[in-house]
Amino acid sequence: MKILFGICGGISAYKAASFVSSLVKEGNEVNVVMTQNATRFVSPLTFEALTKNVCYSDSNLPSGKDAVAHITLPQSSDVFVICPATANTISKIALGIADNLLTTMAIARKCPLVLVPAMNDVMWSNPSLQDNVKRLLAQDVIFFGPTYGRLACESVGSGRMLEVSELLEMFNYHFYPKKDFVGKRILITAGPTREPIDPVRYISNRSSGKMGFAFAQIASLRGAQVKLISGPTSLSTPYMVERIDIETTEEMLKSVLDNFEFCDVLVMAAAVSDFKVDQQSSKKIKKKNSLELNLIANPDILKEISSLKKNQVVIGFAAETENLSENASKKLVEKKLDYIVANRISETGFPFGSENNEVLILSASGECYELNSTKIDIASFILDIIKERISF
């Protein structure tokens, strides 16, 4: 994607360098234009080093063969991002004022415009500025933020620029090139479950939740309405994903049953505890030389779902240390799944906690795929193959 990136004069300008760097790392071509005041906060050389392109400003205007770059750049870019966007620049663009290179490019653009406001809370709430914000929203200008928090002036309020990680997530959501699951509802389970022994201890497993969260992220980017039922994990919720937190297998079962009827696809990526303690102690069990626990089977979520299935596509996951294909095929048939994704667990615990995975994917119709890739890429591949099964 070709991105024109504008920077205004404000203390948050230093964050723009990290945002630009992240966009470049994701394979985007980025051209930067700065207001003269912005160059007082961050050197243009910083952005030239990050983008490998000339950084334009009012003291470094386009010249020579690039003399009309104030027209060609905004009209050849896929998106124009201004970060940070000051009250001054927001108002100028809203009123059609083009008195510097950045605002001239904003007026000359043919692409979507994204503004990332950063200013004092009183400035942000000023009625005149808010009128200009409404005027721009009516023109389909996109605003990322601002958010509530501590400001550079040491006051606390709305006007703080979003963090770069949040901006990158929002940018990718809005401009992800493949929006082929719009209107579809995907229900995903992720992470481990915990079965209490007493108020302090529990039985669980090594699942990090990364596979399920990767699935939620890519499904959301591709336009699906995503609900994520997650066991205990430290992972952040992907942008535009509705998260439901649970702890035990029975809580996960209830949440799946509550939401299954309304989904088009169920992805059971959670590592559910197969057993629970028969009699949970209400008090902490004191240390002793030995302890016997009577474990009983937990409900089988996929088996219960199979009797309720209508037109949904159901994808199960299996973690195996041996006989991967045989065990996966058996589970595929017994649970009446459409697809099963089988992981081979190594002696070191791979792929738990890893960004990568090695999987065998089997379908009820006889398809077989083997992948060794990132969890994001595996999730995207699975969406590609199930897309044909879903009516659009």
Beta strands, then each sheet from edge to edge (+ up, - down):
strand 1: 2-7
strand 2: 29-34
strand 3: 79-85
strand 4: 113-117
strand 5: 142-143
strand 6: 147-150
strand 7: 156-160
strand 8: 185-190
strand 9: 195-196
strand 10: 202-203
strand 11: 225-230
strand 12: 241-245
strand 13: 265-268
strand 14: 275-277
strand 15: 295-297
strand 16: 313-320
strand 17: 339-344
strand 18: 356-363
strand 19: 368-374
sheet 1: 2+ 1+ 3+ 4+ 5+
sheet 2: 6+ 7-
sheet 3: 12+ 11+ 8+ 13+ 16+ 17+ 18- 19+
sheet 4: 9+ 10-
sheet 5: 14+ 15-
end
